[in-house]
Amino acid sequence: MTVKVHAKVPRFFILHDKEYIMTAYIASLVFVVLAEMGDKTQLLAMAFASRYRWQTVMWGVFSATLANHLFAVVLGSYLTSIVPLHYIQIMASASFILFGLWTIRGDKLDNEDKRFNFSPFWTVAVAFFFAEMGDKTQLATIALAAKYSNIIPVWLGTTSGMLIADAIGIIFGIVLGKKIPERAVKWFAAVIFILFGIAGLYGSLPKHFITLPVIIGGIAIILLSIYGIVRMNKQADDLVEKNDDGPK
């Protein structure tokens, strides 16, 4: 892989070869598809699709994602001009582990589909734009842009991934009248995120830091975090079930 480096030019303006661009695009697409499975914005797409034409929902998602993720990739790429790339790689890898844990925790809608009252297109677009602010997929987009230091392929990849994931949600949830196998998909996505993060940390941390006690301790922390999240999710589900079965 060759990279043309120009003095005094920010990293995100550097031209990369076609192989690097395709890697950044495909990685961004795949990671956002995984991040969106069972995510709040996918649930939002399904909720809107039950009220509006699916074409309107997809155009609203597309417009909101273009704007939101452009901000994210610019921010992520800009980080590489002020923070050494080595530290960026470590932070990005660690963030993927956090995204995996976040995926296991899951998301729920808090009336985001009823918060705005414009025309159908603008209702969807505005709701999606604000729902994405600080959401897992936006933060993943920032991390991907920082990792690959290239705005366009990451921007297009994450936008494509968002459209694919929300289309899957609409098809399974509305057209086919079935639910996505949420638990299985969440765990698959979480494992991919965590493994990618661990591999990234292994490749970016100083070699003298990667010792057996550190590896065992890191894996133990991840497993304990997963156990704690699963316990909290179960307690929350039990509480909801108890309230549903209570006096009416």
Helices and strands as residue ranges (DSSP letters): G 11-13, H 18-36, H 40-49, H 54-82, H 85-105, G 112-114, H 120-132, H 136-148, H 151-170, I 171-175, H 182-204, G 207-209, H 212-244
